[in-house]
Structure formats: C-alpha cells, structure tokens
C-alpha cells in the first residue's frame, strides 16, 4: 500500500505482510484448517450458494476426516500464517501426467483480504509448481464468485471452460475452469 504523507510530500511504502506457509501434517493442523474453512466459507459463500449448500460442502469436503482423506490422496494443504495467526489456507494437487498443478483451495479470512495475501499465496503456489516441474496452474471458481474471478484474471489466469458437477443432495458446483501457463523463466528462477 502506498500513501503520500502530507508534511513531507514523500511516498511511504508499507511493507508486505510476511507470511509463512505451514504444511498440514498433523491432526491438530487438520482441525485448524477445518475451523478456518467453516469461518471463511460461512462469511464468503452463503451469499453465493446459500447456507444449506455451504453446510453440506463443509461436512462433505472440509471436515477433518475429509481433509485427512484428501491428504492421503496426494493433496497438499498449507496453513497461511501471519505472525501468530492462521489467516487462510491453500490446497493443491500435483498432476504430473498433465503437467499441471491443480489449485483446489485458496481461502483467506475476510478481514485479511485486500492486503496482498492472495498474491503472496499465488507466488508460493507457483514455486510449488516449479518444484514439481509443472508448467500450468488450473483451478475451478464458482461462476457467481466474481471477486475471486477478478483476482485470478489479475494473476494471469484465463477462463478455459466451465463445468457443472453434481455433488449430491441436490447440489451442484457450477464453475469456470481457469488456467495459467507458467513461463519457463519462472521455473529456472525457482529451481536455481
């Protein structure tokens, strides 16, 4: 964030928030992700999909048992930590045969949005892709989640299609598929 100080007339640049991305490898951390998911999804998604679908999706996809199962399937979960606070989380799934890293989750507390955390998380994800020698990032985003779509477009993603997936109990996920091809120089810079 840049601010002009009236007295000096100079620009003062506020440093980016220092973040840590902590691997979720214990039951305690899995439980923390599940609690964060409940908070974040409740504050963000009820207006988009309704409370009944949010409750169903939390129980089915973001309960401690569901998260532990996803980790066993190869998903990597990371808590986003600022200082002593967990302020969000990321989940990714490397897909080497497709040369892609699927971004399953990128969620930040409402109170922490607009502070550059999403961009730092995306840089972290790009470094993970480079570590796995993957050339593309892919994700799905709800068609009515216009704020997140705008963020991904600003990060260099493009809409490449759409998908409607039946998730049970009469609910569907109606999403855009978005992709970003990583430049070779990004791979070289990270791997050096």
N, C-alpha and C positions, 0 to 999 in steps of 0.2 A: 504494500500500500504506500502510495506517495502522497505527502502532504506539504503544502507550502506554508512555512512559518511566517506570519505577518511581519514580525520585527526584523528578522534577518533577510527575508525575501529569498531564502535558500530552500532547496528541496531537501526534505528529510525522508530517508527511505527506511521503512520499518522492515526489519529482517524477517525472513520466512520462519514460520514456526518449525522448530526442529522436531522431526518425527522419527519414531522407531517402528519397525515392522516386526512384530514378535510372532514367531511360528507357534501355531496352536498344536501342542503335542501332549497335553495333559488333560485330564478330566476337568480340572479347575478352569483351564483356559477355554475348553469347550463350553462349559457352563457360562462363562463370561460372555462368549460370543452369542449364545442363546439369549441371554438377558439383554445384550445390546440390540440384537435383532428385534426382540419384542418392542423395545423403546423406539428404535428407528422406524421400523415398519409401521407401527401404530401412528407415529407423528407424520409420516410421509404418505403411506399408501392407502389409508382409509378413504381419503378424498378421491383417490383414483379408482380403486376397485371395490370399496365398501368394507365394512368391518367383518362381515361373515367370511369373505374370501381371505382377508388378511389373517384372521384367526385360524382358518383352515390351513393356509400355506405355512404359517408359523409352526403349527403342530406337525405338518407333514414334512417340511423341508428344513426347518431351523430349530427343531427340538434338539436337546443334547444327543439323543440317540440317532437322529437323522444326520447331524453333523459328524458324529463319530463314524457312521457308516460311509459318508461321503469321503472322509479322510482315508478310510480303508480302501476305497475305490480309486484313490490316486489324487484326489483334490488336495490342494494346499490351502490352508486357512492361515491368515495372519491378522493379528490384532494391530490396529493403528494406535500408537501410544504417543501422547504429547505430555511431556513432564511425567506426572504420576497418574495421568488419566487415560483410560481407554476411550477413544472418541470415535471409533469406527472399526471396520474390518473389511478384509479382502479375501475372496476365494477364487482360486484359479485351477484349471485343469489342463496340463500339457497334453497336446495331441500330436505326437511326433510324426505319425504317418501322413498327417495333413499339413505338417509344418506350421501348426497354429497353437497359440495359447488361448484357451477359452477363459474369458473373464466371467465367472459365474456370479460373483458378488463384488460390489464396491459401494459400501454404505458408510455414511458419516452422519453423526448426530446433527440434528437441525441447527443447534446452537453453534456448531463449528463450520457450517457451510459458508462459502464466500471468503475463506481465509487462505486459499491455495492448497488445502489439504488434498483435494481431489487430484490436482496436477502433480503433487508430490507422490501420491499413491500410483498415478499412472506412470510416472518415471520409474518407480520401483517395479511395477509390473513389466515395463519394457526391459528393464535389466534382467528380470527373471526369464523373459522370453529369450533374450540373448544368451543367457547361461545355458539354456536348453537348445540353442541353435535353431530357434523357431523364428520364422520370417513374418508371421502375421498374428495380429490380435483379433479375436472375434468376441462378440457379446450379443445378448438379446436385451431389448429395452421395451417396456410397455409403450404401446402406441399413444397412450394419453399422458405419458410422463415426459412432457415437453421440456422441462428444465434439464433433466438428465440427457435427453437427446441433444439439446443445445450444447451441453458440456462436452459430450463425445464428439460432436461435429467440430467444436473448437479445438479438440485434441487431435484432429486429423482423421477421424473415422468417417466412413461413408455408409449410407444405407445400401445394403446389397440384397434386400428381400424382406419378406415377412413370414411369420409362422404363427399358426394358431394351434395350441396344444391343449388337449383335454387333460386336466389334472385330477379329475374325479369330483364327486359330489355336485355335479352340475357346473363346475367352474372351469374356465379356460384361461390360459395365458395367451394374450393377443399382442404379439411383439413384433418389432422390427429387428432384423438381423443387421448388425453393423460390423464393419471390418476396417482394419488399418494394416497396411503393409509397412513393415519396418525397413528403413533404409539400411543398406549394408554398412555404411559408416557408423551407424548406431551400434551394430554388432561388434565391429572392430574396436570401437572405443571402450566398450564394456569389457571385452574379453582380454584386453591388453593388461 
